[in-house]
Amino acid sequence: LFLFSPDPTQHPDFEAFRHLADDGTPEQIAEEWKDRGNRAFARGSKKDYLNPEDREFVDGYHDAALCYTKALAQQIDKPEFNSTCLSNRAACNLVVGNYRRVLEDCDEALRLNPRNVKAAWRAAKALIETGKLDAAVAMCDRALAVEPDNKTVKADRQRALQKIKDAHDAEEGRKRQLATQRADQQVYVDTVLSALDIRGIKMGRKLQSVKEIYEKYEGQIRIDDAGEMHFPAVFLYDEHSQSDFIQDFSENQTFQDHFSYMFPEDSFAPWDVEQKYAAKNLEIYVQTGAVKPLKPCDATPKSKWVKVRQTTPLIKVLTHADYVLPYWPVFYVVAADSPFRNALIKRPVECE
Protein backbone atom coordinates (compact mmCIF):
# COMPACT_ATOMS: atom_id res chain seq x y z
CA LEU A 1 0.00 0.00 0.00
CA PHE A 2 1.84 3.03 -1.33
CA LEU A 3 0.97 5.61 1.33
CA PHE A 4 2.70 3.46 3.98
CA SER A 5 5.69 2.59 1.78
CA PRO A 6 9.22 3.77 2.55
CA ASP A 7 8.96 6.14 -0.48
CA PRO A 8 5.28 6.69 -1.46
CA THR A 9 6.19 8.89 -4.46
CA GLN A 10 7.73 5.89 -6.20
CA HIS A 11 4.53 3.87 -6.15
CA PRO A 12 2.80 3.66 -9.60
CA ASP A 13 -0.56 4.73 -8.14
CA PHE A 14 0.81 7.77 -6.34
CA GLU A 15 -0.04 10.36 -9.02
CA ALA A 16 -3.55 9.03 -9.53
CA PHE A 17 -4.29 9.17 -5.83
CA ARG A 18 -2.72 12.61 -5.47
CA HIS A 19 -5.09 13.95 -8.15
CA LEU A 20 -7.99 12.25 -6.43
CA ALA A 21 -7.07 13.93 -3.14
CA ASP A 22 -6.90 17.29 -4.94
CA ASP A 23 -9.95 17.00 -7.15
CA GLY A 24 -12.13 14.20 -5.75
CA THR A 25 -15.20 14.67 -3.58
CA PRO A 26 -15.16 13.46 0.09
CA GLU A 27 -17.33 10.53 -1.04
CA GLN A 28 -14.82 9.53 -3.73
CA ILE A 29 -11.87 9.88 -1.37
CA ALA A 30 -13.66 7.86 1.34
CA GLU A 31 -14.51 5.10 -1.18
CA GLU A 32 -10.90 4.99 -2.35
CA TRP A 33 -9.62 4.66 1.22
CA LYS A 34 -12.14 1.90 1.90
CA ASP A 35 -11.13 0.00 -1.28
CA ARG A 36 -7.46 0.30 -0.40
CA GLY A 37 -8.27 -0.93 3.10
CA ASN A 38 -9.98 -3.99 1.63
CA ARG A 39 -6.93 -4.76 -0.54
CA ALA A 40 -4.57 -4.32 2.42
CA PHE A 41 -6.72 -6.61 4.58
CA ALA A 42 -6.70 -9.26 1.83
CA ARG A 43 -2.90 -9.12 1.82
CA GLY A 44 -2.94 -9.88 5.57
CA SER A 45 0.31 -10.06 7.48
CA LYS A 46 2.49 -11.16 4.57
CA LYS A 47 5.74 -9.22 4.37
CA ASP A 48 5.65 -6.98 1.33
CA TYR A 49 9.17 -5.81 0.56
CA LEU A 50 8.87 -2.77 -1.65
CA ASN A 51 12.62 -2.44 -2.03
CA PRO A 52 14.88 -5.52 -1.94
CA GLU A 53 17.53 -3.44 -0.18
CA ASP A 54 15.10 -2.10 2.39
CA ARG A 55 14.00 -4.65 5.03
CA GLU A 56 10.98 -2.59 6.15
CA PHE A 57 7.61 -4.05 5.37
CA VAL A 58 3.99 -3.09 5.74
CA ASP A 59 1.53 -5.21 7.76
CA GLY A 60 -1.72 -5.55 5.84
CA TYR A 61 -4.03 -5.55 8.86
CA HIS A 62 -2.41 -2.48 10.37
CA ASP A 63 -2.56 -0.66 7.03
CA ALA A 64 -6.15 -1.69 6.47
CA ALA A 65 -7.19 -0.24 9.84
CA LEU A 66 -5.46 3.05 8.94
CA CYS A 67 -7.23 3.15 5.59
CA TYR A 68 -10.65 2.63 7.17
CA THR A 69 -9.82 5.36 9.67
CA LYS A 70 -8.94 7.69 6.76
CA ALA A 71 -12.23 6.81 5.08
CA LEU A 72 -14.18 7.62 8.24
CA ALA A 73 -12.27 10.88 8.60
CA GLN A 74 -14.01 12.17 5.46
CA GLN A 75 -17.19 12.36 7.56
CA ILE A 76 -19.53 11.68 4.68
CA ASP A 77 -23.23 11.43 5.42
CA LYS A 78 -23.67 7.74 4.58
CA PRO A 79 -24.52 5.72 7.71
CA GLU A 80 -24.29 2.35 6.00
CA PHE A 81 -20.92 3.19 4.42
CA ASN A 82 -19.52 4.40 7.75
CA SER A 83 -20.97 1.33 9.49
CA THR A 84 -19.14 -0.91 7.01
CA CYS A 85 -15.85 0.93 7.54
CA LEU A 86 -16.21 0.58 11.29
CA SER A 87 -17.02 -3.10 10.97
CA ASN A 88 -14.03 -3.61 8.66
CA ARG A 89 -11.74 -1.82 11.08
CA ALA A 90 -13.10 -4.10 13.80
CA ALA A 91 -12.07 -7.06 11.63
CA CYS A 92 -8.49 -5.75 11.62
CA ASN A 93 -8.44 -5.42 15.40
CA LEU A 94 -10.06 -8.82 15.79
CA VAL A 95 -7.15 -10.43 13.97
CA VAL A 96 -4.58 -8.84 16.27
CA GLY A 97 -6.60 -9.44 19.47
CA ASN A 98 -7.51 -5.83 20.29
CA TYR A 99 -10.96 -6.83 21.49
CA ARG A 100 -11.83 -3.58 23.25
CA ARG A 101 -11.47 -1.67 19.98
CA VAL A 102 -13.45 -4.36 18.17
CA LEU A 103 -16.38 -3.92 20.53
CA GLU A 104 -16.21 -0.11 20.36
CA ASP A 105 -16.26 -0.10 16.55
CA CYS A 106 -18.97 -2.75 16.30
CA ASP A 107 -21.15 -0.92 18.78
CA GLU A 108 -20.93 2.26 16.70
CA ALA A 109 -21.38 0.31 13.46
CA LEU A 110 -24.60 -1.24 14.75
CA ARG A 111 -25.84 2.14 15.94
CA LEU A 112 -25.41 3.46 12.38
CA ASN A 113 -26.80 0.31 10.78
CA PRO A 114 -28.63 -2.12 13.07
CA ARG A 115 -28.73 -4.68 10.23
CA ASN A 116 -24.94 -4.89 9.87
CA VAL A 117 -24.56 -8.65 10.29
CA LYS A 118 -20.77 -8.63 10.11
CA ALA A 119 -20.55 -6.04 12.87
CA ALA A 120 -22.76 -8.15 15.14
CA TRP A 121 -20.81 -11.30 14.27
CA ARG A 122 -17.42 -9.69 14.90
CA ALA A 123 -18.66 -8.30 18.19
CA ALA A 124 -19.80 -11.81 19.11
CA LYS A 125 -16.35 -13.22 18.34
CA ALA A 126 -14.68 -10.57 20.51
CA LEU A 127 -17.15 -11.29 23.32
CA ILE A 128 -16.35 -15.01 23.11
CA GLU A 129 -12.64 -14.30 23.36
CA THR A 130 -13.16 -12.08 26.41
CA GLY A 131 -15.35 -14.66 28.15
CA LYS A 132 -18.61 -12.70 27.89
CA LEU A 133 -20.45 -15.70 26.54
CA ASP A 134 -24.08 -14.77 27.25
CA ALA A 135 -23.54 -11.43 25.51
CA ALA A 136 -21.90 -13.29 22.60
CA VAL A 137 -24.95 -15.52 22.17
CA ALA A 138 -27.21 -12.47 22.24
CA MET A 139 -25.08 -10.77 19.57
CA CYS A 140 -25.22 -13.88 17.40
CA ASP A 141 -29.01 -13.90 17.79
CA ARG A 142 -29.03 -10.28 16.63
CA ALA A 143 -27.12 -11.22 13.49
CA LEU A 144 -29.31 -14.28 12.85
CA ALA A 145 -32.44 -12.15 13.11
CA VAL A 146 -31.21 -10.48 9.91
CA GLU A 147 -29.69 -13.57 8.25
CA PRO A 148 -31.29 -16.68 9.79
CA ASP A 149 -29.29 -19.08 7.61
CA ASN A 150 -25.82 -17.62 8.21
CA LYS A 151 -23.77 -20.76 8.91
CA THR A 152 -20.73 -18.88 10.18
CA VAL A 153 -22.73 -17.01 12.80
CA LYS A 154 -24.55 -20.21 13.77
CA ALA A 155 -21.22 -21.97 14.29
CA ASP A 156 -19.92 -19.22 16.58
CA ARG A 157 -23.20 -19.17 18.46
CA GLN A 158 -22.83 -22.92 19.06
CA ARG A 159 -19.22 -22.36 20.12
CA ALA A 160 -20.35 -19.81 22.71
CA LEU A 161 -23.09 -22.13 23.98
CA GLN A 162 -20.59 -24.98 24.30
CA LYS A 163 -18.25 -22.76 26.31
CA ILE A 164 -21.16 -21.81 28.58
CA LYS A 165 -21.96 -25.50 29.06
CA ASP A 166 -18.30 -26.36 29.70
CA ALA A 167 -18.03 -23.56 32.25
CA HIS A 168 -21.25 -24.71 33.95
CA ASP A 169 -20.09 -28.32 34.03
CA ALA A 170 -16.71 -27.26 35.43
CA GLU A 171 -18.41 -25.19 38.15
CA GLU A 172 -20.74 -28.05 39.04
CA GLY A 173 -17.75 -30.40 39.18
CA ARG A 174 -15.93 -27.95 41.43
CA LYS A 175 -18.96 -27.74 43.73
CA ARG A 176 -19.25 -31.54 43.90
CA GLN A 177 -15.55 -31.85 44.66
CA LEU A 178 -15.81 -29.19 47.36
CA ALA A 179 -18.84 -30.92 48.87
CA THR A 180 -16.96 -34.23 48.88
CA GLN A 181 -13.93 -32.60 50.49
CA ARG A 182 -16.13 -31.01 53.14
CA ALA A 183 -17.85 -34.33 53.82
CA ASP A 184 -14.50 -36.12 54.04
CA GLN A 185 -13.17 -33.41 56.33
CA GLN A 186 -16.22 -33.73 58.58
CA VAL A 187 -15.77 -37.50 58.71
CA TYR A 188 -12.11 -36.95 59.61
CA VAL A 189 -12.96 -34.42 62.34
CA ASP A 190 -15.68 -36.65 63.79
CA THR A 191 -13.37 -39.67 63.76
CA VAL A 192 -10.50 -37.80 65.45
CA LEU A 193 -12.74 -36.20 68.07
CA SER A 194 -14.29 -39.57 68.83
CA ALA A 195 -10.84 -41.16 69.22
CA LEU A 196 -9.77 -38.30 71.52
CA ASP A 197 -12.92 -38.71 73.63
CA ILE A 198 -12.39 -42.45 73.97
CA ARG A 199 -8.88 -41.82 75.30
CA GLY A 200 -9.96 -38.96 77.55
CA ILE A 201 -7.88 -36.37 75.69
CA LYS A 202 -9.26 -32.84 75.95
CA MET A 203 -8.93 -30.82 72.73
CA GLY A 204 -8.43 -27.04 72.82
CA ARG A 205 -7.59 -24.19 70.48
CA LYS A 206 -4.17 -23.19 69.21
CA LEU A 207 -1.78 -21.46 71.57
CA GLN A 208 -1.78 -17.81 70.59
CA SER A 209 1.51 -17.23 72.38
CA VAL A 210 3.25 -19.41 69.75
CA LYS A 211 0.85 -18.90 66.84
CA GLU A 212 3.75 -18.49 64.40
CA ILE A 213 4.58 -22.17 64.98
CA TYR A 214 1.25 -23.24 63.50
CA GLU A 215 1.92 -21.04 60.47
CA LYS A 216 5.45 -22.40 60.05
CA TYR A 217 4.58 -26.11 60.09
CA GLU A 218 1.91 -28.31 58.50
CA GLY A 219 0.49 -31.52 59.89
CA GLN A 220 -2.64 -33.21 61.18
CA ILE A 221 -3.64 -35.89 63.62
CA ARG A 222 -4.23 -39.25 61.98
CA ILE A 223 -5.36 -42.73 62.95
CA ASP A 224 -3.66 -45.73 61.38
CA ASP A 225 -5.26 -48.99 60.31
CA ALA A 226 -4.57 -50.50 63.72
CA GLY A 227 -6.43 -47.66 65.43
CA GLU A 228 -3.31 -46.03 66.87
CA MET A 229 -3.27 -42.24 66.94
CA HIS A 230 -0.39 -40.22 65.51
CA PHE A 231 0.18 -36.56 66.35
CA PRO A 232 2.26 -33.75 64.88
CA ALA A 233 4.38 -32.39 67.74
CA VAL A 234 6.37 -29.22 68.29
CA PHE A 235 9.53 -28.95 70.39
CA LEU A 236 10.50 -25.42 71.41
CA TYR A 237 14.03 -24.45 72.41
CA ASP A 238 13.13 -21.03 73.75
CA GLU A 239 16.61 -20.32 75.02
CA HIS A 240 17.77 -20.09 71.41
CA SER A 241 14.47 -19.19 69.69
CA GLN A 242 14.57 -22.48 67.79
CA SER A 243 12.06 -25.25 67.19
CA ASP A 244 11.68 -28.76 65.80
CA PHE A 245 8.61 -30.30 64.23
CA ILE A 246 7.84 -34.01 64.35
CA GLN A 247 5.32 -34.97 61.69
CA ASP A 248 4.43 -38.29 63.29
CA PHE A 249 4.61 -38.87 67.05
CA SER A 250 2.70 -42.06 67.81
CA GLU A 251 0.69 -42.07 71.01
CA ASN A 252 2.67 -45.05 72.32
CA GLN A 253 6.12 -43.70 71.48
CA THR A 254 8.29 -42.11 74.14
CA PHE A 255 10.24 -38.89 73.90
CA GLN A 256 13.40 -40.94 74.10
CA ASP A 257 12.40 -42.65 70.85
CA HIS A 258 12.68 -39.31 69.04
CA PHE A 259 15.53 -37.77 70.99
CA SER A 260 17.78 -40.69 70.05
CA TYR A 261 17.93 -39.44 66.46
CA MET A 262 17.18 -35.76 67.06
CA PHE A 263 20.21 -35.41 69.36
CA PRO A 264 22.75 -38.06 68.28
CA GLU A 265 25.72 -38.59 70.57
CA ASP A 266 28.72 -36.30 69.95
CA SER A 267 26.69 -34.17 67.52
CA PHE A 268 25.20 -30.78 68.31
CA ALA A 269 22.88 -28.35 66.54
CA PRO A 270 24.60 -25.33 64.96
CA TRP A 271 22.80 -23.01 67.37
CA ASP A 272 23.99 -25.01 70.41
CA VAL A 273 27.33 -23.23 70.72
CA GLU A 274 27.81 -24.30 74.35
CA GLN A 275 26.95 -27.94 73.45
CA LYS A 276 24.46 -28.26 76.29
CA TYR A 277 21.65 -29.84 74.26
CA ALA A 278 22.68 -33.50 74.39
CA ALA A 279 19.90 -36.09 74.76
CA LYS A 280 20.99 -37.21 78.23
CA ASN A 281 21.10 -33.58 79.44
CA LEU A 282 17.64 -32.49 78.28
CA GLU A 283 14.50 -31.83 80.29
CA ILE A 284 11.01 -31.59 78.82
CA TYR A 285 8.22 -29.40 80.15
CA VAL A 286 4.63 -28.98 79.10
CA GLN A 287 2.04 -26.38 80.03
CA THR A 288 -1.21 -27.74 81.41
CA GLY A 289 -4.37 -25.70 81.31
CA ALA A 290 -2.79 -23.29 78.83
CA VAL A 291 -5.95 -23.27 76.68
CA LYS A 292 -9.58 -23.90 77.45
CA PRO A 293 -11.08 -27.24 76.36
CA LEU A 294 -13.49 -27.02 73.45
CA LYS A 295 -15.96 -29.25 75.31
CA PRO A 296 -17.03 -28.70 78.93
CA CYS A 297 -15.29 -30.95 81.46
CA ASP A 298 -16.00 -31.87 85.06
CA ALA A 299 -13.14 -29.87 86.57
CA THR A 300 -11.32 -26.81 85.30
CA PRO A 301 -7.76 -27.81 84.27
CA LYS A 302 -5.04 -26.26 86.42
CA SER A 303 -2.53 -24.01 84.68
CA LYS A 304 1.04 -25.04 85.55
CA TRP A 305 4.36 -26.39 84.26
CA VAL A 306 4.73 -30.17 84.32
CA LYS A 307 8.02 -31.98 83.81
CA VAL A 308 7.89 -34.95 81.44
CA ARG A 309 10.30 -37.87 81.63
CA GLN A 310 11.98 -38.91 78.38
CA THR A 311 10.72 -42.45 78.94
CA THR A 312 7.11 -41.29 79.16
CA PRO A 313 4.78 -42.35 76.29
CA LEU A 314 3.02 -39.47 74.59
CA ILE A 315 -0.42 -40.79 75.53
CA LYS A 316 0.37 -40.40 79.22
CA VAL A 317 0.99 -36.67 78.74
CA LEU A 318 -2.09 -36.19 76.57
CA THR A 319 -4.36 -37.86 79.13
CA HIS A 320 -3.01 -35.91 82.11
CA ALA A 321 -5.95 -34.61 84.15
CA ASP A 322 -4.99 -30.96 83.61
CA TYR A 323 -3.65 -31.17 80.06
CA VAL A 324 -5.62 -29.61 77.20
CA LEU A 325 -4.24 -30.33 73.73
CA PRO A 326 -3.54 -26.98 72.01
CA TYR A 327 -4.31 -28.39 68.53
CA TRP A 328 -0.86 -30.04 68.44
CA PRO A 329 1.24 -31.11 71.42
CA VAL A 330 3.76 -28.37 72.22
CA PHE A 331 6.77 -29.17 74.43
CA TYR A 332 9.49 -26.97 75.85
CA VAL A 333 12.98 -28.51 75.84
CA VAL A 334 15.78 -27.05 78.00
CA ALA A 335 19.22 -28.02 79.25
CA ALA A 336 18.99 -29.52 82.75
CA ASP A 337 19.84 -27.30 85.71
CA SER A 338 20.54 -24.31 83.45
CA PRO A 339 19.65 -20.73 84.46
CA PHE A 340 17.22 -20.61 81.53
CA ARG A 341 15.48 -23.76 82.75
CA ASN A 342 15.06 -22.25 86.20
CA ALA A 343 13.61 -19.05 84.70
CA LEU A 344 11.29 -20.97 82.37
CA ILE A 345 9.48 -22.96 85.03
CA LYS A 346 8.95 -19.77 87.04
CA ARG A 347 7.00 -18.18 84.21
CA PRO A 348 3.32 -18.02 85.02
CA VAL A 349 1.07 -20.19 82.88
CA GLU A 350 -2.05 -18.28 81.97
CA CYS A 351 -4.99 -19.89 80.26
CA GLU A 352 -5.64 -18.28 76.88
N, C-alpha and C positions, 0 to 999 in steps of 0.2 A: 504494500500500500504506500503510494509515493509520498504522501504528506508526513509519514513517519520514517522515511528512508534517511540514510546518512546525508544524501544530497538530493532533496526533492526536485530541484530544477533539472536534473538529468533524467527524470522519469518521462517516458514518451507521452503520458497523459497530462503532464504538468500544464502545458499551454492551454489545453482545452478546458481544464478545470479553472485556470486563472481567469479565462474569459467568462466562464460561467459565474464565478464569484463577482466579477465586475458588472456583468450585464444580466445575469439570471434573476428571476423573482425569488423571494424567500421560499416559495413552494418548490421551485425547481432545485434550489440549493439543498433544501431539506431532503428531497427525494434522492438527490445524488449522494448525499451523506448516508442515507439509509441503504442505498444499493451498495455502496462501498463497504458499509458495515456488514452486509450480508455476505459479500465476497470474502472479506477478512475472516468472518466466522467460519465459512466453509473451509478456509485454509487451515483453521485450527492452530495448534501449537507447533506446526512444522517450522523448522528453521529456514528462513528465506534469505539467503545470502545475496544481497544486491551487488556486492563487489567482492570478488574472490579474495582480494587482499585485505578486506575489511571484515573482521569476525563478528561485527554487530549483526543482530538479526531482529526481526519484528515478530512479536507473538500475536497470532491472529485474533485470539479472544480479547486480549487487551486492546488491540487496535479497533476491533469491532465495537467494543464498549465506548471508546472515544468517538467513533463515527456516529453512533446513535445519540451520544450526548450533543455532538455538533448539530445533528438534525433537530433535536429538541430545542436547541438554542435559537433556532429560527423563529420559534414561537408562532407557528402558523395556526390558524383557527380550524384545525381538522382533528377532532377528538379521536376518531378511529385511527388515524395515522399516528398521532402521538401515543395512543395506547399501544400500538404495535411496536413503536420504537422502544417504549418502556419495557414491554414484554421481551423484546429481543435483547435489550441490555441486561435484563434479568437472567436470560439464558447464558450470557457471558459470565456473569457472576456466579451462576449455578455451577458452571464447569470448574471454576477455581475455588468453590466452597465459601464464597462470601454471602452466606445465607441471609444476613440482616439486610443487605442491599437488595437481594432478590425479593424479599418480602415487601420492602418499601416500594420498589418499582412496580411489583405486581399489584399492590394495593392501589396505587395511583392509576395503573393501567385499567383496572376493573372499575374504578370510579369514573374514568372517561368512557369506558366501553364495557358495561356489565356482561356482555356476551363474548368477551375475549377468552376463548377456551384455553389457549396456550398460556395466558397469564394465570388463570386459575390452576392449571395443571402444574406450571412451574412453581407456583406458590405452594402447592401440595407437596411437591418433591422437597422443597426447602423445609417445610414443616415436618416431613418424615425424618429428614436428616437431623433436625434439632429436637426430635423426640416429642413433638406436639402432635400426637397421632390422631386424636379426636378431631382437632382442627384440620388436619390433613384430609381425613375422610369427608368432612363437611365441604372442603374446597373441591375435592373430586366430585362430590354430588352436585356442586354448583356448575362444574364443567359439563357433567353428564346431563344436566337439565337442558343444556343447549345442544349437545351432541350425544344422545343416548347410546349410540353404538361405537363410541370411541374406545377401541381396544387398549390403546396405550394408557388412557386414564383409568379404565377398568382394572388394568393390571396393577397400577400403582395404588388404587383404592384397596385392592385385595392384599397388596403388600403391607399397607398400613394396618388393615384389619388383622393380618397375621401377627404383626408386631404387637398389637394390642392384646391379642390372645396369648402370645408368648409371655408378655409382661405379666398378664393376669395369672397365667399358670405358674410363673416363677414366684410371684407374690404368694399364691396359695401354697406352693411348695415350701416357701420360707416360713409361712405361718404354721404349717403342719410340723415342720422340723422344730420350730420354736416350741410348739405345744408338746412335742415328744420330749424335747430336752427338759422342759419344765416338769413334765410328769416324771421323767427319770430322776431329776434332781429332787423332787418331792419324795420319791421312793427312797432315794439315798438318804435324805435327811431323816425320814421316818425310821429307816433301818438303823442308822447310827444312834439316833436318840433313844430308840428302844434298847439297843445294846448297852448304851451308857446307863440307862435306868436299871437294867438287869444287874449291872455290876455295882450300882450305887454311886456312880460318878456324877457329880453335879456340874452341869455345863453353865458357863457364864459368857460375858462379852469379852471382846479384846481388851487387853491392857492399854489404856491410852498413854500411860507413861512411857511405853516402848512401842508406840504405834508404827514407827518407821520400820520396825522389824517385820511387821506383817506386810508392809509394802515392798520390802527388800526380798523376801522369800515367798515361794509358792509351794503349797502342799495341802493335802486333805486327809482326814481320818478315813481309814478303809478297814474292811473286814475281809479276811481271806476265806478260802473255801472250807477251812477247818473251824471257822467261827472265831478265830483269834483277831483281836483288834490291833491295828498298827497306827501309830500317831506320828505326825511331824513334831519335832521338838527343837527348841531353841536353847542354846547355851550362851549366856552372857558373861563376858570377862570385863566387867565394868572398870576395873583398875586401868585397863588399857583401851577402853572404848572399842572392844572387838567382840565378835560373835561367831558362833558356829551354828549350822543348821543341819539337823539329821532328818532326812526325808522319811525314814522308816524306823521307828523305835517301837518294837513289839511290846505288848503289855507285859509279857513274861520275861523280857530281857532285863538285865541289870545295867547299871551305869558303867560298871567295870567292863562289860562286854563291848561298850563303845570306846571307853577311854583307852583300852588296850591298843587300838589302832589310831585313835585321835592324838594320843601322846606317847608315841613309841619311845622306848628307852634310849637314852643318849641322843635324843633329837628334840630340838626346841623350836617353837614358832618364831618367825622373824621378829615379832613384836616383844617377845619374852627375852629382853636383853639380859636380865639378871638370872635367867634360867631357873626360875622358881616354879614354873608350871610343868612339873613332871607328874605323871599319873599318881604315884604313891604320895605326892605332897599336896594333893588337891582336896578341897572340901566343897560340898555342894549344898546350896541352900535354896529353899523355895518359899514363896510368900503364900500363906493361907489367907483366905478371906479377903483377897486383894480386889476381887470383883464380886458383884452380887449374882447369885444363881438365877438363871432364867425362870426356873420353876420354884414355887414356894417350898421351903423345907421346914422340918419340925423345929430346928434350932438355928439361930443365926450363926454362921461360921465366924470364928474368932480370927482377927487379923493379927498375924505374927510371922516371924521368921522360924522356919523349921529346918534343921540340919538333916540331910539325907545321906545315908551310908552308900558307898559305891557298890556294895553287894545287894542293895535293895532292888527288887523288881519294880518296874515302872508302875504296875497296877497297885502296888501298896501305897505309893504316893498319891495316885489319882483317887483312891478310895479313902484317903484320910478324912476323918470326920469334919475337919475345918477347911479342906481344900476345895476350891471351885476352879474348874478348868477354864483358863482365860483363852478359849478358842483352841490354842495349842499349849502344850506344857512349856513353861518358861522357867529355866533354872539359872541360878547365879553360881558361877564357879570362881573360887578364889584360892590363893596359896594359903596353906594352913599357918595359923599363928602369925599372920602378917598384919601390920598396922591397918592395911586396907580392909582386911577381913574383920578386924575388931570394929572398925568404923561402920562397915556395911550392916552388921547385925544389930547395930544401935539405931539404924535409921527406922523411923516409925513406918509401919505399914498401914496405909489408909485405904479403906475400901472405896473403889471408884464407882 
